[in-house]
Amino acid sequence: MIELAIFDMAGTTIDDRDEVYRVLREATEREGANYTDEVFQKWMGTEKKWAIENLLRLGGVEVDDELHEKTWEWFRQELRRTYTDNPPKPLPGIEEALATLREQGIKVALTTGFAREIADLIFTSMGWQQGETFDASSCGDEVEAGRPAPDMIETVMKELGVEDTAAVVSVGDTSADVQSALRAGVTAVGVLTGHLSRKDFAAEGAHLVLDSVTGLPDALVDLPASDATSAPVNQ
C-alpha cells in the first residue's frame, strides 16, 4: 500500500505562469549567458542557486562568488516581487486530489527547488498549511544537494516516518523530478502539466505518466506497492 505521495510545486501542483523559469533565465542572460532551450530545460526543477551557477557557466560566463551572489540576489528579489504582485495558484483540481489522498490515509509532502522563503510565500498566498493541506515539505536550500539528488525525498520520508521506498510515489513535471525519484528508489510519476511529453518521460524512465496530479488517487488503486518500482508504466 502507498503510504506517502510526494509532489513538486511549480508546474506540478501550482500554476506560477512559468514565472520561476522566466526569472531564472533572465537572471542569467542579463549577465551575458547564452544557451539553448534544450540546455535550459535540463535545469528546470533543480535547486535554483545551483542552477544559476551552472547556467552562467554553460552560457559562457566566467563565474566567481561575487557574480554568483549578485545573480542569485537579483533572482530572489525579482521572484518575490512577481509572486507578491501576482501570486501563484493551485492547478485545477489539485487541492481536491491532495485532500482525497490524505482522506485515504496517504501522507502528502511537497518538495521544491525554491528556497524556503519563496515556498512559504507561496503557501501563505494560497492558504496552504502544513497539517491541513500537506504533511511535510522540503526546499532546495535546506538539503545538502537539491534535485536530481534524492535528498529532499529522503528528508520528508524521514520526517514522516516512512521507511519503505516501495510505499512512496514522487510526482513531478521535469526530468530532475524523475531522476530524483529514481535515485531515491521510489516510484517516479511524471505529469504532463509542465513542458515534457509522454515520450520525454518514457526516456527518463518514469514508472507512470499522468495528465495531471488529479489522476493520481485513481491510479494508485492499480499500483500495488510491491510492484511500484519494478518497471515503467504509462497511462
ZITAFEN-V547238 format. One record per backbone hydrogen bond with DSSP energy under -1.0 kcal/mol. NH is the residue of the N-H (numbers start at 0). CO is the residue of the C=O. Records with the same first field share a line. If there is no record, write none. Layout:
BEGIN
NH->CO, CO
END
This chain:
BEGIN
2->166
3->166
4->106
5->168
6->108
7->170
10->13
11->8
12->8
13->8
14->88
18->15
21->17
22->18
23->19
24->20
25->21
26->22
27->23
28->24
29->25
31->28
32->27
33->58
39->35
40->36
41->37
42->39
43->40
45->42
47->112
50->46
51->47
52->48
53->49
54->50
55->51
56->52
57->53
58->54
59->56
60->55
67->63
68->64
69->65
70->66
71->67
72->68
73->69
74->70
75->71
76->72
77->73
78->74
79->75
80->76
81->77
82->78
83->79
84->80
85->81
88->14
90->12
93->90
96->92
97->93
98->94
99->95
100->96
101->97
102->98
103->99
104->101
105->100
106->2
108->4
109->135
110->6
111->137
118->114
119->115
120->116
121->117
122->118
123->119
124->120
125->121
126->122
127->122
130->133
131->128
132->128
133->128
134->107
135->107
137->109
139->111, 113
141->138
148->145
153->149
154->150
155->151
156->152
157->153
158->154
159->155
161->156
166->163
167->164
168->3
169->186
170->5
171->188
177->173
178->174
179->175
180->176
181->177
182->178
183->179
185->180
186->167
188->169
189->207
190->171
191->209
200->196
201->197
202->198
203->199
204->200
205->200
206->187
207->187
209->189
214->211
215->212
218->214
219->215
221->218
222->219
226->223
229->226
232->206
234->208
END
